[in-house]
């Protein structure tokens, strides 16, 4: 399965949510929570783009050009 497919991104988001809950339960620091949050946001954006693309939308018009990970 493509790492940017709707299904794969959905699974990744679920895993990140579970990880976030575990981080909170064990009192993780701000850095760990922020890293998790940023990855969650990135995956949610990619999921939005994948859904728009799947349904024939113009992803650049709706969400702007894709940014490269740096």
Helices and strands as residue ranges (DSSP letters): H 6-25, H 30-54, H 59-63
